[in-house]
């Protein structure tokens, strides 16, 4: 199984939100220490605007360039634009890998 992750995911938090740095780093540590599954860990790649627009509206793409929170549980942080692109690229990469099986 391929796990696509980026250490920057643990770089932000919001009070009351279930995703927080400790939960993310703890989950990754547990995945890395387990021996029952064959896991590989990869960093996300890059994605184009065209690829992002396959799943999101143009307005959402435009919001990546504006430094404000996306919604109640997705705070803006430095380089969120690059992180969003990498996240989308990771999803596309995982889908391609699954199709090859």
C-alpha positions in Angstrom: 0.0 0.0 0.0 1.2 3.4 -0.9 0.9 6.2 1.7 1.2 9.8 0.3 2.0 12.3 3.0 3.8 15.5 3.6 5.3 16.5 7.0 3.8 20.0 6.5 0.4 18.5 7.2 1.3 18.7 10.9 2.2 22.4 10.6 -1.2 23.9 11.5 -4.0 23.3 13.9 -7.3 24.9 14.8 -8.9 24.7 18.3 -11.7 22.2 18.4 -10.8 20.6 15.0 -10.2 16.8 15.2 -7.1 17.0 12.9 -4.2 18.4 14.8 -0.4 18.0 14.7 -0.3 15.3 17.4 -3.0 13.2 15.7 -1.2 13.4 12.3 2.2 12.6 13.6 0.9 9.9 15.8 -0.9 8.2 12.9 2.2 8.4 10.7 4.3 6.9 13.5 1.9 4.1 14.0 1.8 3.3 10.3 5.5 3.4 10.0 6.0 1.1 13.0 3.5 -1.6 12.0 4.7 -4.8 10.3 1.5 -6.4 9.1 1.2 -4.4 5.8 3.7 -3.7 3.2 3.7 0.1 3.1 5.7 2.7 1.1 5.7 6.4 1.9 5.9 9.0 -0.8 5.8 12.8 -0.9 3.1 14.3 -3.1 4.0 15.7 -6.5 2.9 18.7 -8.5 -0.4 19.2 -10.3 -1.6 21.7 -13.0 -4.5 24.0 -12.8 -6.2 21.9 -15.4 -5.9 18.8 -13.2 -7.3 20.7 -10.2 -10.2 21.9 -12.3 -11.2 18.3 -13.0 -12.5 18.1 -9.4 -13.0 21.7 -8.3 -14.7 24.9 -9.6 -12.6 27.8 -11.0 -13.7 29.8 -7.9 -12.0 27.3 -5.6 -8.8 27.4 -7.7 -8.8 31.2 -7.4 -9.1 31.0 -3.7 -5.8 29.2 -3.5 -4.2 32.5 -4.3 -6.0 34.5 -1.6 -4.6 34.3 2.0 -7.8 33.5 3.9 -9.4 30.4 5.4 -11.1 28.1 2.9 -13.8 27.1 5.3 -14.4 26.5 9.0 -11.9 23.6 9.3 -9.3 24.5 6.7 -7.2 27.4 7.9 -4.9 29.3 5.6 -1.2 29.0 6.2 2.0 29.8 4.4 2.4 28.0 1.1 -1.2 26.5 1.2 -1.3 26.9 -2.6 1.7 24.5 -3.1 0.2 22.1 -0.5 -3.2 22.0 -2.3 -1.5 21.3 -5.6 0.6 18.5 -4.0 -2.4 17.0 -2.4 -4.3 16.9 -5.7 -1.2 15.4 -7.4 -1.0 12.7 -4.7 -4.6 11.8 -5.3 -4.1 11.5 -9.1 -1.0 9.5 -8.6 -2.7 7.1 -6.3 -5.6 6.6 -8.7 -3.2 5.9 -11.6 -1.3 3.4 -9.5 -4.6 1.7 -8.5 -5.6 1.4 -12.2 -2.4 -0.3 -13.1 -3.2 -3.2 -10.7 
